[in-house]
Amino acid sequence: MNKKIIGIIFLLVFIAIPSFLQACQETPPAFEVLSLDITPPKVTTGEKAIVEVEIRNSNAKMDTYNVPLMVNGVADDRKSITLAPGATELITFTLTRSQAGTYRISVGSKESNLLVENLLPPDFRLSNLEVNPSKVDSGEKVVITAKIANVGGTQGSYTAELKVDDCTVQTEKVTVAAGADSILSFGICADLPGTYTVTIGELTGTFMVAVPIQPIPPSNPSTPPVTYPCRARG
């Protein structure tokens, strides 16, 4: 007898579960998600992304809603808000990821994607080589400058070599942040006349040392004419 009762109870439970689940699915949510924005939509690993979600209370009474931030279907963060009927509120989540990939971000019925990329290594670019002045006298100083920019994703150090006629004469080490630039500056002197080629990386320029002007020695002065006293006549 007991076994029959237990069996009937289990049967009733199994019949009731689908109806209960259907009723839950058909129940309209008390809160409506109006918008979901991710700024920026693309970040590097470890960089912060801001998720802004606008929520409205669609219920007829004031209520408290526990807002879950879902990442790839798993709750990553939650925030609790209390709203009056028909009121809206903008809530903000901060999201970071250490692994590269595309993440599906959702709150309620709204969703968007966050693209996470690996940090790029330093990448240095040289430009704007200038030689000043381009023509000097022997022993006069020449200043060579160039711009170095780091277009990579992380800070790094670069050792620049100044070559004169393919011979390294000076080096300078600089540390440049990602997205920043710096100015390299070298000063050199040359004594021998001629044209010199300077090189920094793939950049080249020239300067010329002028031939010194030799002073013209003064010519021998002509012998002044010899004058004689007039002789007395008679």
Secondary structure as UniProt FT lines:
FT   HELIX           2..26
FT   STRAND          31..39
FT   STRAND          42..44
FT   TURN            45..46
FT   STRAND          49..57
FT   STRAND          63..71
FT   TURN            72..73
FT   STRAND          74..83
FT   TURN            85..86
FT   STRAND          88..95
FT   STRAND          101..107
FT   TURN            108..109
FT   STRAND          110..117
FT   STRAND          124..132
FT   STRAND          135..136
FT   TURN            138..139
FT   STRAND          141..150
FT   STRAND          156..164
FT   TURN            165..166
FT   STRAND          167..176
FT   TURN            178..179
FT   STRAND          181..189
FT   STRAND          194..200
FT   TURN            201..202
FT   STRAND          203..209
//
